[in-house]
Amino acid sequence: MTITICIGSSCHLKGSREVIRNLEELVERNGLQNKVEMEGSFCLNQCVKGVCVKIEDQIYSVTPSTTEEFFKNEVLTRVK
């Protein structure tokens, strides 16, 4: 599974760096390093939504405080 995180200006200001750190920690904590790949994107064209995170063709709005919930609901359900 590939997770794409926007690191463009708007998402950066809304906490994309922290979202990335949180996701990296959650991937490692759950032993999913071989199943989940993360990549950055400079813009997912959803600037008003917050930190944009894309899985497959679906774009989600994630904040540093909702990263764990996003991970449980969207990542774990797809890889386990």
C-alpha positions, 0 to 999 in steps of 0.5 A: 500500500502506498500512502501519499502525503501532501507536503505543499505550502498549505499542508505544511502549515497545517502540520504535514511534517507531524502527520508524517512523523506520526504515520511513520511511528504507527507503521513501525509500531505495527510492524508494517514496514514491508506493507506500507510505503509513504511518499510525499507530493507537493500538492493534491489540489485540496488545499482548503481541507487540511493535510491531504493524505491519499490512499489509492484514489481517495483523499483524506483530510488528516490533522496531527491529532487525527492521524492515529484514528485515520491510521486505524480506520483507513490503513490497518483495515486495508493491510491486515 
